[in-house]
Amino acid sequence: MDWHTWHDDYDRPDSVLARRLRAVQERIRLALDACPPGPLLTVSMCAGQGRDLLGVLPEHPRREDVTARLVELDPRNAALAEQAADRAGLQRVEVVVGDASLTSHYAGMVPADLVLVCGVFGNITDEDVERTITYCRQLCKQGGTLVWTRHRKVPDLAPQICHWLEERDFERQWLSEPDAGFGVGAHRFNGEPQPLSPGASMFTFVGYDALARGDGHQSRS
Ligand SMILES: C[S@@+](CC[C@H](N)C(=O)[O-])C[C@H]1O[C@@H](n2cnc3c(N)ncnc32)[C@H](O)[C@@H]1O
């Protein structure tokens, strides 16, 4: 999978991906609207070109309050995210080229007001989805929002994701309709944030194509 060209569908306004992006952006906008006054922290896991956050922040009234860290492995995507942030004058948006599964990349930025896990849950095993959700208790502030995505193809994991989140004190704010063609969820964390585990790996990014071939279960020992 070329994760740079994967983003091209965002430029086709009627594509599923573009519609998903608009849903994610709306959840980000609403989450920022609801944040308390003062400085805000945001982290984005496997951030790609950052089109979700960077499509909202430039025009959002809280833009100067937000310090964000986007973690993305592909340097081409990271460079585009960095350029978009620079163009918008968002000096507190940092783009890190690295493995977003590593908790160490979030040190000093969590627990955050807004945690973005978009384009991740469809690319990792179900076991790692649950494991990553458990780690989200280290990433999300009490009262903070987790915005996540997952395709709704059969077998549809979204209801199970909601269940795993609810078991861990994440309260559902919104879930896209089952027939939307994509899955986007927003959950508010009502629990006590856990301390960040140093040096942990939350998931192995397998890729949806490799998962469909059944490769994923060999990836985590
Ligand atoms: C499906 S895309 C989602 C991008 C973005 N979050 C979005 O929703 O537009 C997945 C992204 O994860 C990146 N990626 C893959 N493995 C990664 C890893 N281990 N750490 C960080 N990023 C990774 C890919 O380069 C790609 O940009």
The ligand as a Gaussian input file, in Angstrom:
#p B3LYP/6-31G(d) Opt

LIG

0 1
 C       -5.276000       4.896000       6.511000
 S       -4.056000       6.143000       6.580000
 C       -4.805000       7.310000       7.682000
 C       -4.180000       8.670000       7.657000
 C       -4.929000       9.719000       8.486000
 N       -5.007000       9.356000       9.879000
 C       -6.305000       9.922000       7.922000
 O       -7.267000       9.377000       8.480000
 O       -6.408000      10.636000       6.933000
 C       -2.880000       5.352000       7.608000
 C       -1.605000       6.134000       7.799000
 O       -0.789000       5.473000       8.754000
 C        0.561000       5.591000       8.367000
 N        1.299000       4.532000       9.083000
 C        1.390000       3.224000       8.802000
 N        2.066000       2.580000       9.766000
 C        2.393000       3.518000      10.680000
 C        3.080000       3.484000      11.915000
 N        3.547000       2.347000      12.426000
 N        3.261000       4.639000      12.580000
 C        2.798000       5.808000      12.065000
 N        2.117000       5.899000      10.920000
 C        1.919000       4.763000      10.238000
 C        0.532000       5.490000       6.871000
 O        1.698000       6.050000       6.300000
 C       -0.746000       6.273000       6.565000
 O       -0.461000       7.628000       6.334000

